[in-house]
Amino acid sequence: MASSAIAPGYTPCINKKDVGLSAFSSQPSISVQNAKKRVSRKIVAVMTPQQSERSPATTGSVKTGMTMTEKIFARASEKPQLSPGENVWVNVDILMTHDVCGPGTFGIFKREFGQNAKVWDREKIVIIPDHYIFTADERANRNVDICRDFSNEQNIKYFYDIKDLGNFKANPDYKGVCHVALAQEGHCRPGEVLLGTDSHTCTAGAFGQFATGIGNTDAGFVLGTGKLLLKLSKAQKWRAPRCKARRSATVRLA
């Protein structure tokens, strides 16, 4: 139970509705009228009850601060603490490939893991044909066919196919540019690791995740294991560019 504490020299304000005035007849310094003007509610000063000392955490809590990337890598590598320069095996949340690098990635995967090998997680792989869909070149179109065949073989859940090039409305699964589709379809999530066989994959970092482009060899390894060895780089300090205005500059209005 909290005990009442009043600071030295403090004159309490008493509302006559809350406490009988006869109990304070020996204190002529208290004015009921002044109390009404100063406060309209009863004021009670109490001390916070003392709490028992909390013991330190024993679950490997973080001892020093980390950047957002370091936190994401720590989660993905199941480590409590990471430092710049470390090489860590991270668990990949999403792997994206398209019709440019997809065929090469699939070939490496089958060569290293076997012709009948299965991907590590069919729901964490996103395949989006978007580069060669407008060309009339048969070899370019063959890349889209290879993506389709691989998706059907592996039962890939998120394959955004396009079949009718003459009528886009006839392609309910087609989502457009891969980087836009990743965000629109909910594949970009804060705190996760997203890798893609495209240099622009890093744009997904705008959603609070770690995202970067990788090569076909790395992507083929991720297809089979769901992991990749990444190096945690040192955080870069950003400085706003300085702008020196010219005193002699003039502005002309059109």
N, C-alpha and C positions, 0 to 999 in steps of 0.2 A: 504494500500500500504506500502510495507516494506521501511524503511528509510535506507540510506547508513551510515555505521559506520566504521571509520578507526581508528585503535589503535594508541595511541601516539607514536611517534618515528618511525612509519612505513612508508617506502618509497615505494609508489606503483610502479608497473611495467606496463608501458603503451605501447601498440602496436600501431605503427603509422598508421596502416591500420584502427584501430578502432576510433582514435581520432586525429584531426589535430594538428600538432606540433606548429602552430602559437599560439594556445591558451595557450601554456605552455612556451612561450619564456622567461618569467620572472623567470623560475626555471632552472637555468643552471646545477643543480645537477643531473638532469635526463638524462640518456644516453640511446639512442634508441638501440645501438648495444648491450649494456649489457642486456637490456630488452629482446632482441631477443634470447640471449643465455640462459637466466634464465627461461623463459616461452615461450610456443608457442601458448597459448590460453589466452583470456582475463579473468582476475581474478576479481571477484566482491565479496566483503564482505558485507553481509547484516545481519540485525538483524531479528530473528524470531518474527513474529507478536504475540503480546500478545493475549492469549485466555481467555475467560471468565471462571471462576472457576466452575468446575463440581460438581454438588450437589451429596450427598451420595446416594447409591442405596437404594431403598425401597422394594426390592423383597426378603429380607431375605438372603442377601449374606453371604458367609462364612467369619467369622471374624478371625479365627485361622486356621493354617495348619492342614491337615488331611492326614493319610496314605492312600494308595490305597484301602485297605479293608474298611476303614472308609468312603471313598468317594463312594464306591460301595454300602455299606449298606445305606448311606444317600440317594442315588438315589432310591434304592429299597424300602425304607421306607417313601420316600417323605418328608424327613426332611432336613433342611439346615445345621445342625451341629450335630455330634455325638461324644461321648466320650467313652473311653474304660470302659468296665464293664456294659454298658447299654444293656438292653433286648429290642429288637425291632422286630416288625412284618414286615417282608420283603415280597415283591412281587416276587415270583419265576418266572424266565424266562424259565427254562427248568427243567423237571423232567425226569430222566432216570431210568428205571428198566429193569431187565432181567429175564431169566427163573429160576433163583435161588430164588429171592425174589419177583418176580412179582406175583405169585399166592397168597402168603400171604398178599401182599399189596392190591390186588384186593378184597380179602376176608374181610379185615378190612374196606375198603372203602364201600363195600356193607352193612356190618353190621352197620356202623355208619351213613351212609347217605341214606340207603334204597336200596332194590334190583333193583329198576328201576331208581336209581340216575344216573345223567350224570356228567362226569368229567368237571372240570372248563374250560378247553381249550384243545380241541383235537389236536391242532397244536403245543402245548407246551409240549407234552408228547412223549418221545422216548422209545420204547420197542424193545429190542434187544436180541433174544435168542442166546446164545453163549457158555454157560457152559455145557449143557447136550446134545448137538446135536450129539456127537459122541458115546454116550453110547447106549448099547442095552437094558438097563433096561427099562421096560415098564413104571414104575412109574416115572422115570426121564423124559422119553419122554412125559408123561402126563403133566408135567410142561410146556413144549413147546406148547402143545395143549391148555392149559388154557390161555396162553398169546395170542394165535391166536384167541381163542373164544372171549376174552375180547376186543381185538383190533377190531374185526369185529363188536361186539355189540356197542362199543363206537365210531366207525368210526375213529379210531386213524390214523392220517395221516402218521406218521413216525413209522411204524412197519416193521422191517427188517427181514422178514420171511425166513425160509429155509424149503423146503419140500422134495427135492430129495437129500438124504445123499450120494447116490452113484455117483452123477455127480454134482459137484459144479457149473459148467457152466450153469446148468439148473435152477439156482436160482439167477435171476438177482437182487432180492431185498436183498440178503444176503450180509452183510458187514463185517463179521468177528468179532473180539474182540470189545466189546462195547466201550471201552475207545478210541480205534483207530477210530472206526466208528463215534463217536461223533465229532471228529476233522475233519475227512475227509468229512463228510456230512454237515459241516458248522454249527453245533450246539454249537460250542465253540466260543463265541464272547466276545471281551474285554468289561469290564464294567458291565457284566451281572452276575446273580446268577444262578448257575447250581447245582442241587442236584441230587444225585443218590443213589440207594440202593446197594452200593458197596464201600468198604473202599478205593479203588484206584481211586475214582472219583476225588480226590484232584489233580491228575495229570493234569487235565484240567486247573488248575490255571496258567499253563505255557502260556496260551493265554490271560493273563491279566484280568481274571475274577475271581470271588469267586466261588470255587467249593469244595464240601465236601460230604462225605458219610453220609447217614442217615438210620435209622431203618425202618422197615415195618410200624410201627404205625405212625411215622411222615410222611412217604410217602403216606399212606392212607389218612391222613388229607390234604396233599397238593393236592392230586387228586380231592378232593371235594371243596377246597377253593382257591388254588393257592397261599396260604400264609403259613408262618412258623415263629414261634417265635425263634429268634436266639440271642445269647449273643455275644456282640462285645468284643473280648479278647484284652488284652494289646499287643502292638507290641513288638516282641522279637528282641533284638539287636544281630546281627550275628558277630562273631569274627573269623578271620582266625586262624587256628591252628598253633601254633608255632613249627618250625622244627629246632632242634638243631643238627647240623652236628658233627659227631664224628671225632676228629682229627686223631685218629688211624685207621680210616676206610680205606680200600683199595678196589680198583676196579679190578676185574679180567676179562680179555677179553677172550671169548671162542675161 
